Amino acid sequence: MTEIASGRSMPYYARLDGLRAIAVMAVFAEHFTYSELIRGWNPGMIGVRTFFVLSGFLITTILLNQRGTASGLDLAKRFFTRRFVRLSPPFYIAIALAALLGISGMPSDWWIHALYLSNIHVALTEQWSGAGHFWTLAVEEQFYLLWFPAVVLAPRRWLLPIIIGGLIMAPAFRMLIVFGASGFIDVLLPSQLDSLGIGGLMAVAFRTPALRWLDRIFLNRRLLYICLGLVFVLSAPWYRPGLLSHAILGWIALPAAVSLAAALLIRQCVAAEGQTLNWLQHPVLVHVGKISYGLYVFHYFVPPALYEHVPAIMVLTEGPLKIVRTLVWIIISFILAEISWRLIEQPLMRRRRQPTLTGEPLLTPQPMRRDAEGS
């Protein structure tokens, strides 16, 4: 059990760590391969949205548990301190290392990322920076600033309308892309509020007797399979309808389907009914899930660091040798994540007397496809 600041507790769900592992591997598939066949399935977007739904669920649960247990100021100090201690050390170490190595534009742009403005920078410049993956971390921090007052400080009756408003606003905001706005606005918080919001809605339904009917929908196994099938069809690279309809499917329908499928999957992992999802509890998957934050934070810097400081890596850029190159990137990413987990993250979590990952937000991956140079 993970102790919450309110003195209450929520159980540790090993299946959710397994799901984290799958999500971060989807991000690796997006960032570590130049195969248009693989990237055509939008694995990064699927992984990112899954992380955001899980974050919305866990953060909303934590804040609801804490609501009313202390003054608003004390709760704010407690919540944001815990978020900072959990997430910032590996993040700032990655920034420092990239700046020292002189890669990814970090010597000049470090302050943009350090202030969690990466997504705004991407949207304004309309191009991916060398640390483009940090946009998701920026979205998370901006979400915390919005969500703490919404859940803890606002009247309780406002929460459901706020969540519903977010669920409506996000696809409406992305609809601007369909009508000609830059696709880079997808990295802004308003574009991601439906994924974060449906996680919050799941948390509210889970603990509200009047919404038991909604919780039963999240527990519907048949609906989960339908949504997974819909994600498969909508993300398939060979499925290319007309230009306008493709834009609507890609920017509106597919993110909605992924968010709903992720919510259903997460809720059924929490329910722990039956053995269908027990494979997510495999020890290897659980451990990868535990170190997934480090994997996400560090992996993006591995290729540019090797290209800049280990020129011999260039011999692995042709033909089948690309597979070896990808394996090298993955191995180094895992080594860095393991070091981060054992020497930074775990000790800090022990110090604050809160075990492992329950309640920790899931951060991650690039939702939009990019060309090989931006990968």
N, C-alpha and C positions, 0 to 999 in steps of 0.2 A: 504494500500500500504506500502511496505517496502522500506525505503530509502536506496539507494545504495551510496557508497562513491563517485561515480562519479557525484552524484546529480540527476541521473536518478532513475527510480523506476521500480520495478517489482511487479506484484500483488501477494497477498497472496492467495494460493490455499488450501482451507480447505480439499479438497479431498486427497491431498498429505499427510496431517497429518493422515487422516483415513487410508491411505495405509501404513504409518509408523506403525500404531497400529497393523495392520494385520501382518506386517513383524516381529515386536518384539514378538508378540504372537506365531509366528512360531518358533522363537528362544526358547521361554519358553517351547514349546512342545518338543523340542530337549533336552533341559537341565534339565527339571523338571520331566521327565517321564523315567522310565526304560523299558517301553513297546517297544519291538522290532517291533511290528506292527506299532506303531506310528512313531518311529524313522526310520523305514524302508522306509518311504516316503521322507526322507532327508529334513524335514521342516527347520532345521537350515540353510542348504545351500541355500534353496530357499529364506529364509528371508534375509540372508546376501547378496546374489546377488542382491536382490531387493534394499536393502539399497545402495549398491555400484552404481547401475545404477542411482538411484536418486541423489546420491552425485555427480556423474560425470556430470549430467545434470545441477544441481543447481550451482556447483562451476564453471563450464565452462561459464554459463550464467553470473555470477557475474564478472568473470575475463574479459569477453568480454565487459561488460558494463564499466569496469574500464580502459580498455586498452586505452592508449593515453591521459588520462585525467590529468596525472601528470608524473613526472620523474619515471623511473623504481625503483629507490631506495625508493622514497616516497610511491609508490604503494606496494612495497614489505613490507615495515614497516607496512602500513595500513592493508594489507591482513593478514599477519602472526600474527599481534597483535590481530586482530579481531578473528581469528581462536583460538588463545591461550585463550583469554578471554571467548570465548564461550564454549570451550571444556575441557580445562585443570583443572579448579577448582574442578568439581565433580570427575574427574579422579584421581587427586592427593589426594583428601580427601578419596576416596575409597582405594587407596594404603596405606595411613596413618592408616586408621581404620583396614585394614587387617593386617598390620604389628603390630599394638598395640594389636590386638586380637591373634596374633601368628598363623595365619591360612594361608593356601594356599601357603606356602613357602615364604611368603612376607617378613619376617624378614631378610632373606638373599638375596632374588632375587628382592627386591624393585627397585634397581637401573636399572635393565634390563627393567622393565616395564616403569619406570619414563623416560627413554631415548627413549621410543617407539621402543624397540628392541624385543618385545615379539614374533613377528612372526619369526624373525631370530633365536631366542633361540629355539623355537619349532622345526624349520626345522633342526637345528644343532643337537639337542638332540634326535630328532625323538620320542618325547613323549609330552603329554599335561601337562603343569604345572598347579598348583592350580589356576592360573589366565589365563588360556588358552584362554579365550574369548577376552583378550586384543590384540590378534593378529590382529583383524580387525582395532582397533584404530591405531596400528602401520602402517598397510597398508595405512590408510587414511593420516597419517602424511607424509609418504614417497611419496604418490601420490601428496600431496600439493607441496613438494619440486620439483617434476618433472613437475607438471602441470603449476605452476606459470610462469617459464621461457618459457614453450612451448606456452602458450596462450598470455602472456603479452609482453615478450621480443623478442621472435623469429619473423621473418617476417610473416605476416598474411598468406601468401600463403603456409607456411610450416605446418599450423595447421592440415589441412585435411590429408596430407600424414602421419603426426605423429599419428593421430587417427587411420588411416587404418593400419599403422604398428603395433600399439598396438592390434588391433583386430585380426591380423594374428599371432603376436608373442605369445599371451596368450595360444591359443589351441596348438600351436607348442611346447611351454614349457611344458604344461601338458601332451603332448604325451610322454615325457620322462618317465612318470609314467607307461604308457602302456608298455613301453619297459624295465621296471625293476627298475626305480628310486623310491625313497621313496615317498609315497603318501603325506608325510608332506611338500613337496615343494609346495603344493597347497596353503599354507598360505603366500607365498612370493608374492610381488607386481607383478612380471611378470605373475603369474598365474591368477591374478584378473583384468588385464588390459582390457580384453574384456568387462567385466561388466562396469567398469569405463569409458572405451572408447566409448561404445555404448551410454552411457548417454551424453558424450561430443559430439558425432556425432549428436544426437538428438538436442542439443542446437545449433549447427552450422547450421543444416538444417532448424531449426525453424526461424532463422534470416537471411538466405542467399537466395536471390531471385533465384539464379541459381540452388539451391537445393530444390526448392518447390516440385519437383517430389518425392524426398526422404521424405520430410515432409508428403506428402499425403500417403506414404506407412505407416508411423508411425501412421497415423490417420485412417487406414483401420480397421474397426471393425471386419470384417470377418477374417482377418489375426490374429487379437488378439484372437478370439475364437479358431482358428486352433492351435495357439501356446500354449494356455492354455491346450487344449486337448493333445497336444504333451508332455507337461510337465507332465500331469497326467499319460500318458502311460509310459513314460521313467522313472518316479520316482516310479512307482508302485512296491511294494516289492515282488509281486508274479511274476513279469516279470524278469526272470533270464535266458538269453540266454547263449551261450558258454562263457568260461572264457575270451578270448581275446575280443570278441565282447561286452561282458558286460563291460569290462574295457574301451573300446572306448566309449560306450554309457554313462557310468557313469562319466568319466573324460572329455570327449569332447562334446558329443551331448547334454547331459542334462544341463550342465552349459550354453551352447550356447542357448538352448531353453528357459531356465529361464531368461537369460539376454534379449533376444529379446522380450519375453512376458512382462517382467517388463517395457521395454522401450515403447512398444506399450500402455501398461496400463497407464504409467505416462503421455505420450503425450496426451492420450485421457482424462485423468483427467484434464490436463491443458486446453484442448480445451473446456471443459464444454459444449459439445454439447449433447443434449438429456438428459434423466433422468435415464438412465441405471445405471450410477455410482453414483447417488445421495446418495445412502445408505452410501457411504464413508464419507459423511458430517454429519453423526449422531453425536450429541454433545459428546456422550461418546467416540466414536472412535476418534474424533478430539482431545479430551483432552488426551487420552492415547497416541496419536501420539505426542503431545506436550511434554509429560514427558518421551518419549521413550528412550531418551539418558540416563537419570537417571536409568530407568528400566534396560537397558542393562549393564551399568557400575556396578551397585550394585548387581544385582540378583545372579550372579555367586558365591558370597561370602556368601549368606544366608545359604545354607545347611551346609557348613563346620563350619561356626560360631555357628550354633545351635548344631551340633554334638559335637563340642569342649567345649561349655560353657553351654549348656542346655541338660544334659544327658537324661532327661526325654523324649526327642524327639524320643529316641530309641523305645519307646512303639508303635510308629506309623510306624514301618517298616514291619509289617506283614499283609497280606491279605488286606481287604477293607480299613484298617486304613491308607494305603499308600495314599489313596485319600485325607484324612484329612491332612496328612503331606504335600502333594503337595499344598493344599489350604493354609496352614500356610506359606509355602515358597512364594507363590504368594502374599499373603496379606502383608507380611513383605517387599517384594520387592516394592510393590506399595507405602507403607508408606514411605520407604526411598526415592523413586523417587519423591514423592509428596513434601517431605521436601526439597530435592535438588532443585526442580523446584521453590518452593515458596521462599526459603531463600537464594539460591545461583544463580541459572540460571536467573530467572526473574529480580531480582535486578540488576545484571550485565548487562543484555540486556537493561534495562531501562537507566542505567547509560551511556551506549554508544549510547543511543537514537535510537535503532533499535529494533522494536517490534518483538516478537515471532519468529517463526521458518523459515520463508521463506528464502531460501538461505542457510540454515544450512545443513551440510552434515549428512547423515544418517549412523550411525555406528551400528554395531551390530555383529551378531551371528555366531556361529560355522558352517562352511560349511561341515565338514566331520563327519561321524558317529564315535562314540566312544563307548567303552564298559561302563558298568554301573559304574565301579570304576572311570572312567575318567570324568563322567558326572558331 
